[in-house]
Amino acid sequence: MDYAPARDENTPADRRETCRVLEDTHVLTGPRKRDPAVVVRRILVHSTGNAKGQQRVREKRLAKAREDLDKLQRGAGGRYDNTAEKITARIGVIARARRVTGCLHTAVTTDAAGRPALHWPFDQAVLDAEAAVDGWYALLTTLTPEQADAADVLRRHKGQGAVERCYGDFKGPLAVTPIFVQDNKRVAALVTVSCLALLVFCLIERQVRRALGGDQKMQGLYPGNQRVRPTGRMILYHLSGLRLRAGHTTDPPTIVISRGVQLHLLDLLGLEPTHPRWPET
């Protein structure tokens, strides 16, 4: 399908990660036999980017497990791992910590003197089976094919990142969760006001990103001066130090600026201070 993740926007087309989609149906059954079955569309997605990432994680996991097992094998029968029971216990800890329980085969033997020895291999068939499903994941949807084809379902799924981040803003800077009310009308009113605040929060972020253009990144938001995409939370954080100074009734209010990034953000938002004042140092 024709889809490029945001991280590949500036990557040449021949080096971008690719996605493939397949479609079938899946039946969801309830916990009780009398519960009706629900048939939904299942979109099977294969991402080459995810496949490469899962492959790297598996190779790193196997390398660490191999290092631990080789160390245990060399120390078998020594001062600390001098019994088969201790070696078996250590194997269990390594297998759980390195997540190789399904592909690890071990054999602990003892010689005539009672000295234990460890022999272990990885099951290559299991590793091949894991590699065969690298990059695959499934999406379930109730959208009909007329509403969205398989590729459009994936695009909608990828676009949910901004929505999920808004949920974080809803619970974070807007601090909705610690507020408790008893009347249903007040609950509805509180949610309405909070949603309006979230709307303004998101509009500020969108306005700044649109004004930046290009890759929508700017400097000065984080230490180190790296270029990042501004978020609504970070924009309001940097603008929180602004002060509004009012003089005579005929004078326009003055926005007191203390940092250059604040002036840049105000300019991106289409706001201009009457008299910007910079710190002496």
Secondary structure as UniProt FT lines:
FT   HELIX           6..8
FT   TURN            9..10
FT   HELIX           13..15
FT   STRAND          19..28
FT   TURN            33..34
FT   STRAND          38..47
FT   HELIX           48..75
FT   TURN            76..77
FT   HELIX           84..98
FT   TURN            101..103
FT   STRAND          107..110
FT   TURN            112..113
FT   STRAND          116..119
FT   HELIX           124..132
FT   TURN            133..135
FT   STRAND          136..141
FT   TURN            145..147
FT   HELIX           150..158
FT   HELIX           160..171
FT   TURN            172..174
FT   TURN            177..178
FT   HELIX           184..212
FT   TURN            214..215
FT   TURN            223..224
FT   HELIX           232..239
FT   TURN            240..241
FT   STRAND          243..245
FT   TURN            249..250
FT   STRAND          254..256
FT   HELIX           260..268
FT   TURN            269..270
//
